[in-house]
Amino acid sequence: MAQSLFGKCLCGAVEIKATPAGESLSVCHCDMCRAWSSSMFMAFEADAGSVEVAGPVKVFTSSEWAERAFCATCGSALWYRITAPGLMHGQYQIAAGLFDNAGGMAPRLEVYIDKKPAGYALEGGDARRQMTEAEVIEAFAPKE
């Protein structure tokens, strides 16, 4: 079983304990993630039962299937969480930058690659699965 990680927002008002579901990061270049984080959003997956949060958190419903959370004091991005029913319900994508010890994880999935700004570059592209917007929607959007 993976070790729990301990992190905090920029001002320290929100503290998070989470256990990564794997040993890698995911990177998202969608319009919402870029607007929310002012860059690409880098995160690790955590199951709902492994996440403990203390502090002033605000939650924003950003789509029909997910929410985003941020510190109510400093505005740090905290997580993206699946709210739609189904296999991924309750799954968190926790902002990797909140954790000093998440730096050892490497990106293994890069989504919305067709939305990535030209100036963005990550090392190790050959070792990472890359998906376009259409591929992401086909794979993960709730089915009716």
Residue pairs with C-beta under 8 A, 6 or more apart in sequence:
1 19
2 19
2 20
2 21
2 22
2 23
3 19
4 17
4 18
4 19
4 50
5 17
5 18
5 19
5 20
5 99
5 101
5 102
6 15
6 16
6 17
6 99
6 101
7 15
7 16
7 18
7 94
7 98
7 99
7 100
7 102
8 14
8 15
8 16
8 98
9 55
9 71
9 73
9 74
9 76
9 78
9 98
10 71
10 74
10 75
10 76
11 71
11 73
11 74
11 76
13 55
13 56
13 71
13 72
13 73
13 74
14 53
14 54
14 55
14 56
14 57
14 71
14 73
14 76
14 78
15 53
15 54
15 55
16 51
16 52
16 53
16 78
16 94
16 98
16 99
17 51
17 52
17 53
18 44
18 46
18 50
18 51
18 52
18 92
18 94
19 46
19 47
19 50
20 44
20 45
20 46
20 102
20 105
21 44
21 45
21 46
21 47
21 50
21 91
22 44
22 45
22 108
23 105
24 44
24 105
24 106
24 107
24 108
24 109
25 42
25 43
25 44
25 96
25 102
25 105
25 106
25 107
25 108
25 109
26 42
26 43
26 44
26 45
26 93
26 107
26 108
26 109
26 110
26 111
27 40
27 41
27 42
27 107
27 109
27 110
27 111
27 122
27 128
28 40
28 41
28 43
28 80
28 93
28 110
28 111
28 112
29 40
29 110
29 111
29 112
29 113
29 115
29 116
29 117
29 120
30 111
30 112
30 115
30 133
30 136
31 115
32 62
32 63
32 68
33 40
33 41
33 80
33 112
34 40
34 41
34 115
34 117
36 62
36 68
36 77
37 77
37 95
39 120
40 116
40 120
41 77
41 80
41 93
41 95
42 95
42 96
42 97
42 107
43 79
43 80
43 93
43 94
43 95
43 96
44 93
44 94
44 96
44 102
44 105
45 91
45 92
45 93
45 94
46 91
46 92
46 93
46 94
47 90
47 91
47 92
48 81
48 90
48 91
48 92
51 79
51 92
51 94
53 78
55 71
55 73
56 71
56 72
56 73
57 69
57 70
57 71
57 72
57 78
58 69
58 70
58 71
58 72
59 67
59 68
59 69
60 67
60 68
60 69
60 70
61 67
61 83
62 68
62 80
64 84
64 142
65 82
65 83
65 84
65 141
65 142
66 80
66 81
66 82
66 83
66 84
67 80
67 81
67 83
68 77
68 78
68 79
68 80
68 81
69 77
69 78
69 79
69 81
70 76
70 77
70 78
71 78
76 95
76 98
77 95
77 97
78 94
78 95
78 98
79 92
79 93
79 94
79 95
80 92
80 93
81 90
81 91
81 92
81 93
82 88
82 89
82 90
82 91
83 89
84 142
85 142
86 142
88 140
96 102
96 103
96 105
106 124
106 127
107 122
107 124
107 128
108 127
108 128
108 129
109 128
109 129
109 130
109 131
110 116
110 122
110 125
110 128
110 129
110 130
110 131
111 130
111 131
111 136
112 131
112 132
112 133
112 136
113 130
113 131
113 132
114 132
114 133
115 133
122 128
131 139
